[in-house]
Amino acid sequence: MARLTLLQLNDLHGYLEPHPELVPTAGGWRFERLGGVARIARLFAEARADGPCLTLDNGDTFHGTRVAVASRGEALIPIMNALQIDAMTAHWEFAYGPAGFKALARQLDYPVLAANVFRKATGDLLFEGRRVFERGGLRIGVIGLACPIVDKTMPPAFSEGVRFELGAAEAREQLAILRREQVDLVVLLSHLGFPQDLKLASELPGLDVILSGHTHNRLHEPARVGDTLIIQSGCHGAYVGRLDLDVADGQVSLKRHQLIPVDDGPTDAGVEALVRAALAPEGETMARVIGRTAIPLHRYAMASAPMDDVLLAAVAGAAGTEIAFSNGWRYGAPVAPGPVTLGDLYNIVPMNPSISRVTLTGAELTVMLEENLERTFAADPFEQMGGYIKRCRGLTVFAKLENPKGARVDRLLVGDRPVDPQADYPVAFVTSQGVPERFGRDRRTLDVDSVSALQQWFVDHVPGETDLPPSVLIV
């Protein structure tokens, strides 16, 4: 019998240091200080000392914080190389464009695997689709699937010259090749999302393990579909996943699974020094206090969340509108009650996009919301393409999630009045994910960015003392 440990890091989103995280308890949410790649490096080293390991990263790694976005991921290169990752797949890394991501990937000591991303001009894979690793006498085949929504719901520059497939057919092809090569086990490194990975496992028997990413699930126990084990390990580097496997006579069995909190403990001094160096150029600036909050600011809620309520209040104020939209982003570590720093604002919206205005009809508002609800809650997991529900301000949406496509908006109000399908409504938004380009008219970009708007808003407002009513109500 041979033994193998799989180590998983998913959805780091550029968080290099320990930070406040919300943890569910019997009495509700509580804050704990978790994360930090110097501590992750030590956890990985301890696991490798136990025996053969394979360390895999699900992506959403080089984007999501000020240091990551401002450097287009470059600042994280030496740090991630020091973690001795074996392979990764990707999602928000494509924010730097396919060419920018390729340039980033060339500096890594490990491969990017993405069997479902193709060059439009030639049909060739942009990255490798699979890689075989040898550990402890075992041959482990790893297939990578990048997030398939990049060319469907994200800005066009993210997918210039490339196309993204769902990945089910591609994974089937790669699996067949690996089995012909007589590997001992096959691992799918996926950024499809947990619901999608469950369906994929049911349609693709023969996968031994799926390391799942994208949806930020903290799985305390592995899911199992047939003989396939599936884990996912949170986000922001607050947790790492560990799977200890026994492999004998072509059978893979679970010995132990751990969702390991990255809390107080020994750190890797070398990685800690790399983190300090990466953060030093803007450290004092990002630590500057710009306001305070009386409540936790977070995105850990599906319908609406105080972090986005604050963002949209600032966006609407800067644009002079009642209604505002942003995307239902999942990433962005919580901000605990107390001082709010400039760095916290960049964690809310690290891309710092300019604010835009557009005029939408009432009918367009309804259609746009229905499309978003379908992408978020489609009965077929392969049709789910959203994060959380689109964030909005100035509207009250009563939604029935169990209803079929096109019939989930039960009631839509502006103020106390139902939306008039024929009426025009001025709307503020950030990024084309907030209001896709096919909606509205008189679209224009304002000369104010999101972080500046947030700084101005915090001058006169304190979340928790300022009324920020929820916009989406599930009925």
N, C-alpha and C positions, 0 to 999 in steps of 0.2 A: 504493500500500500504506500502511495506517495501522498504527501501533504503540500498544500499550496495556500497562501494567504493572498487575497485580493484586497487592496487598499483603494478606497474611492474618495475623491475630492470632486464635488460638483457645485457649480454656480457660485464660485468664489466672488465674482463681480468686483475684483480689484481690491478687496478689503484685506489689507496687510497687517493691521494692528488689532488687538482686542477691542471690542466695542460693545455697547449695550445690545442685548437681544431679549426678546420677549419669549418666555417659556410658559406653556400652559400648566396650571396646577389645579387642585380641587377647588381652590378659592378663586380661580380666575387666572389672569395673566400676571406674571411677575418678571421683573428685570433681572437678568444675570449678565455678567461680563464674560463674553465668550470670544473665541476666534484668535487670530494672530498666526501668521505663517511661520514664525520662529518656533512656536509651540507645535505646529503641525509637523515641521521638519523633525522635531524630536520624537513625536509619536510615530512617524514613519520609520525613523532609525530604530526605535525600540521594537517595532514589528519585524523589521528585517533581521534584527538580531535573533529573533525567535526561529527563523527558518526561511525557506524560499518565499519571495513576495513578488507580486506584480502590482505596480502603482499606476492607476489610471485616473485621468481627469476628464470629466464630462463637458468641459467648456463653459462659456460665459465666465471666462477667467480674466481676460485682458481688457475689460471694459466695466465701468460701473462706479468708479470713484474719480475724484479730481486728478489724482496722480496717474491713474490709468488712462483717462481720456485725454488729458493735456499732453501726454507723451505718446499718444496713439499706441499705447501698450508697451512702448520701449522700456519704460522704467521698471517693468516687472520681469523682463527677460532674465537678468542674472539671478533673481530671486527664485523664479520657477525652475530654472535649470538646477539651482542648488537643492531643490526638493527631490531631485532624481526621479522625476516622472518618467514612465515608460512610453505613454502615448496619450493623446487627447483627441477629442472632437470639438465642435464649435457651434456658436450661434452669434452672439453680439460681437465677436471678433470681426465679423463681416461689416461692422459699422465703419471700418477703415477702408472699405472697398476690397474686392477680391485681390487686387494687386497689392494693396497695403497689407492685407493679412498674409499674403504669400511672402512678402518681404519680412514680416514679423516671424513667420514660421521658419524661415531659413536660418534664423538666429537661435532657434531652439535646439537643444541636445536630443530631442525626441520627436517622433513623427506626429503630424496631424493626420487622422484617419477620417475619411468622409466618402463612403461608397455611393452617396446619393447626390453629389455635386459635380456638375459637368460643364465643361467649356462649350458655349453655344456654337462657336465657329467650327470645332473639330469633333465634338462629342466625347473627347477624352476627359478622364477624371481630373479635377483640379488638384486633388490630393490622393494619396494612396487610399485604397478601400479597405485593406486588411494588412495585418502584420503577424508573423509567427514569432513567439518568444519562447525561450527555453529556460526553465527554472526547475531545479531539484529533480532533474531527469524527466521532466514533463515538457511536452510541446503544447503551448497554449496559443490557439488562434484567436485573434482579436479583430472584430469588425467594427468600424466606426460609422455612425449615422449622424450627420449634422442636423440642426434644426431645419425642417423643410419649409417653414413659413417665410423665409427671408425674402424670396422673390414674389411673395403673395400679399403680405400685409405691411412690409417695412419699406423705408424710402428706397427708390430705384437705384441710387448709388451703391447700396449695399450689395446688389447682385449684378452689377454691370458686367455683361459678357458671360454670365454663367446662369445655369438653371438648376433648380433644386427639385428633386423627386421625393416622394414620401419616404421611400427607402425599403418598403416591404419586398418588392421584387429584387432589388439590389442585394438586400441582406440574404435572401434565399439563394441567389447566385453565388455570393461569397461563401456562404455556409457549405454549399455543395463542393466548392473548390477545396475548402479547408478539410472537409471529411475525406476527400480523395487523397489529400496530402497526409492523412492519418495522424492528425493532431489528437491529443488526449482529451482536450476539452475546448469548447468554443465560448467566448465571452463577447456579447454585444455591448459596445460602448455607445450609448444612445443619448441624443438630445431631442427626442421626440416628445417626451412628457410621460408621466406615469400612466394615465388612461390609455394612451396610444401604445405604450410598451406592453400593457396587459393584453390588448387585442393582438398585437404583433406576435406575442408568445403563443397565443391560441392558434394562430394561423401558420406558425413556423416552428413546428416541433423539431427538436434537434439542437436548439440552443441550450447550453447548460446554465448560463448566467446572463442576465441583463443588468448592467449597471445603468440606471435610469437617471436622467437629469431634466432640467428645464422647469418643472413644476414645483420645485422647492419642498417636496414632501420630506418630512422627518419620519422615516419608517423604523420603528423600534423592533419590528419583526419582519423577516423577508416575506414578500408575497410569493406564491407558488402557482404557476399555471402548468399543469401536467408535470413534467420533470424539470421545468425551468424555474430557477430562483431569480427573484427580482428585488433589488434594493435601491433606495435613494436616500440621500443623507443631508437634507436641508439646504442651506445656502449661506453665503457670506463667510464661509470658513468656520462657522460656529460649531460644526460637527464634521467628523470624518467617518466613513463607513469601513468596517472590516469584516470580511468573510473568510473563515477558515474552512477549507474544503479537504475531504479525503477523496482520492482518486484511485480506483482499483478495478481491473478487468473491464475497462470501458465505462464504468459507472462513476458518477460524481455525486457525492453526498455531503450534506451540510454538517460540519462539526460544531461551528459556533458562528453567530453573527453578533456584532456589536455596533451600535450607533454611539460613537465616542464623543462626548462633549469636549470641546477644545477650551478647557478652563485653566485655572491656575496650575502650574506645574513647570518642570524644567523646560528651558528653551535651548535652541541651537544658537550659540553665540555668533557664529559666522553669518547665519541668516538674519539674525537680529541686527547685525551691523549693516547688512545690505538694505534692510528695511529703513533704518535710520538715514542711510545715504540717499535712498529714493525719496524720502519725505522731507528731507532737510531744506531744499530750495524754497518751498512754500510753507514750511511748517508754521512759522510765526503768523503768516497771513491767514492761513486756514484756521488757526486757533483763536482768531479775533472774535470776541463776543459781539453779536449784532442784535440780540434780543433775548427773549425767554419764552418758555411755554409752561403752562400750568397742567398740561395733559400729555400723555405719551403721543408722539407723532409716529405713525407706523402705516404700513401697507398690508398688514396681516388680516385683511378682511376682504371678502369678495365683492360686496355691493358698493360700499364706499368706505373711505379710510381717512383719518384726520390728516395724514401727511399730504394727501392729494387735495383735501378740502382747503388746506392752507395755500398750496400751490395755485389752485384755481381762483381763490380769493385775490391773490396777488396778480394773477394774469388778468382777471376781469377788471380789477381796479386800474391797472396800467392801460388797458385798452378802452376803458370807459363803457363797458357792456355789463349787462346783468347775467348773460349766459356765457359759460366758458366750458371748454372740453380739453381733456388730455387723455393719453393712452392709459390703459389699465396695467401699468408696469408692476411687476412683482418685486423687483429688486429695490434696494435702498434700506439700509439697516435702520432700526428704530432710533428715535431721539427721545431720551428720557426727560421727564419734567425737570426744568431748571434752565440754565443758560443755553442759548442756541448760538452756535458759532458759524462763521462763514463756511467752514468745511461741512457742517451739517446741511447747509443749503445746497452745496454741490452734491452731497449724497442724495438729496431729494431729486435733483435734476442735473446729473453730471455733464450732459451734453450742452447745457446752458443754451438752448435754442432761443432764437428771437421769437417774440410774440407776434401772432398774426391775427387779422380780422377777416371775416367773410360774412356774407348775408345768406341765410338759409331760409327756405320756406318751412312752414309747419310740417308739411308732408315730408320734406327731406329730413327734418329732425327725427320723425318717426321711423322712416326707412333706415336711416343710419343707425339708430339704436337697435332696431330689429336685426339688422345684419350683425351688429356686434354681439347681441345676445345669442344668435345662432352660432357664431364662431366660438363663443365661450362655452355654450351648453349643448352643442349638437349631440343628438342621440348616438351617432356614429363617432367614436373617438377620433377616427382619422379625419373627420371634418372639423375638429376643434383646432382653432388657430389663434385664439386670443390668449391674453394673460388673465387678468381679472376683468370685470365689467368696466367698460369705458367710464372714466371719471367725468362728472359733469357738475356744473353749478348753475343756479338760476332756474333749473327745472326740477319738477318732482315726477319721478317715473315710478309708477306702480307696475311691477313686473310679475308675471306668473311663469316661472321657469319651466314648469312641467308642460306648458302648452307647446304645440308644434311650431315649426319654423314659420315666421311671419306673423305670429299671433301671440307673442309673449308680452308686448306692451299693452297692459290692461287699461291704463289711464295715463295721460301725459299732460301735466299742468305747467303753465308759466304764471308764477304768483298763484292766485286763487282761481285762475281761469283756464279752461281746457285750451290746448294749443289749437289754433286755427290753421287748417291745412293750407289755406290760400295766403295767409299773412306772411310778411317778411320779418325775420328776427336777426338783429345783429349779434354776431357770435365771435368771441375771442378763443384762440386755441394755441397750443404749442405742438409742433411737428405734424407731418402729414398723417401720422397715426391718430392724432386727435380728431381731425376732420379730413378724411381722404379727399384727394383733389377732384374727384368726380362730383362732389357735392358743392353747391353754392355758387355764388357769383361775386364779383367785386372783391376778389381775394387780394389782400395786400399784407406785406410784412412791415411791422412797425420798427422804429429805431429804438427798441428797448429789449433787453434780454431777460430771461427768466430769473436769473440770480439777482440782477439789479432790482427787478420788480419785487422779489421776495424781501430783499433788504429794506426797501422802502415800506413795504407792508408791515414789517416787524417794528418799524419806528413807532407806529400808532396802535398796534394790535398785539394781544397776547392770546394764543390759542387756549381755550378753556375759559377765558374771561370774555372772549369775543364769540358771538353766536355763529356757529358753522353747521347749519342743519344738514342732515343727510339728504341726498338727492335721489337715491334709488332705494325703494322699499320693496322687499320681496313679499308678495301676498299670495 
